[in-house]
Amino acid sequence: MAVRDELPEWAVRLRAERELRGWGRTRLAREMLKEAEPYTLPTLKSIVGSIKGHETGRHKPDDPYLPLYRKVLGLDKEVFASVEMPLAALALPALTPDPDLYERITKTIDEPRRVDLETIEWLERCLAEHRRAEDTMGGRPLMPVVRAQFATVADLARGVRGASGDRLVSMVAQYAQFLAWMCQDSGDLAAALVWYDRSHSWAMEAGDAALAATTLNMRAHLAWSIGDPQRCVRLAEASRWHDGRTSLGIQGMAAQMAARGQAQMGQGQQARSLLGQAEELIRKAAEHPEAEPSWMYFYDEDWFLMQRGMAELELGDGHRAVPFLERGLAGLAGSYRRDRAWFGACLAHAHALAGEAEAATETALNVAPDAVAVNAYAVRDLHKVVGLLDRMRAPGARALQEALPQAS
């Protein structure tokens, strides 16, 4: 569905919550009248009309409707975050607009046709900063903020045409891709798939081949994560259909994802050949970082080394995996807390496969606190390390098990 036809999320939730209770709009209006104190409400007919306007997205609810919707329907405050604030954001100093820009942003939300280049650039900066915040804190605390931002930007995209409209639709696609990633990282794979599909659709609508290809690469990553290597390879190959209109880094990511799928199928020769292609593409991409889209900020040669290590881990070769993972982690900044937990768990796993019990234990215990805090997938892999250490009768197995939550 095109973004200009998409209802705001708060409007969808309002109607869904009412219908879930089997209520018509008149029944909801009566329930609100019962809870009206200390507010003064208009006539029943007027309330019904307001509810209809809110559910169809024609009007944004304000007081007294906001608190009454929360009270009667039990909705969380976050549902209406994009209604109550011009744009939700964490307390990051880099995101604070000056008073003039803040006023313009506020007016833009009310009248989307007033959107200007400076407002769009500030919104893009918000997304970039939140991506980097997610690297450190994980997706769970960011999800309500990003969902509210998505709703606001989607509202703007409905009201703007021309080049600014295309840029806003592309931004909506980027928000959807980011939401998909956070859903995947939190284990909500069904929601992740829906958001990836929406992101790809909006990227195509905006004519953004780079983002469309990236979304296919991320869907390939999702397929790999659930043990579906054939789909992983097919999606990575589909991403390459956009070659010629995408960056070298995105093409390298596609080759690397296809390699990961081949490795998961035990096809070592094909996997290593694809990794060689990916390495060459990424080396060339590093020569011109300005040609890469903003969301590829993390994808460099150190990160790729860790991908090589993961492929060797899939192929069951811990000895070959260890040096790739160690070199990559040595170049990974401390701000990538979530990724350091994941690749650290992979390194511990590789040490264990190589029969290096002491190194596996030390590495695993070092990353366990961050894994527990921000990376459930890393925790899952560390439980595999516990099993390997147990089979080696290594004394560190018990200490590691006690450092992790109970396996589900």
Secondary structure, 3 states (H helix, E strand, C coil): CCHHHCCCHHHHHHHHHHHHCCCCHHHHHHHHHHCCCCCCCCCHHHHHHHHHHHHCCCCCCCCCHHHHHHHHHCCCHHHHHHHHCCCCCCCCHHHCCCHHHHHHHHHHHHCHHHCCHHHHHHHHHHHHHHHHHHHHHCCCCCHHHHHHHHHHHHHHHHCCCHHHHHHHHHHHHHHHHHHHHHHHHCCCHHHHHHHHHHHHHHHHHCCCHHHHHHHHHHHHHHHHHCCCHHHHHHHHHHHHHHCCCCCHHHHHHHHHHHHHHHHHCCCHHHHHHHHHHHHHHHHHHHHCHHHCCHHHCCCCHHHHHHHHHHHHHHCCCHHHHHHHHHHHHHCCCCCCHHHHHHHHHHHHHHHHHCCCHHHHHHHHHHHHHHHHHHCHHHHHHHHHHHHHHHHCCCCHHHHHHHHCCCCC
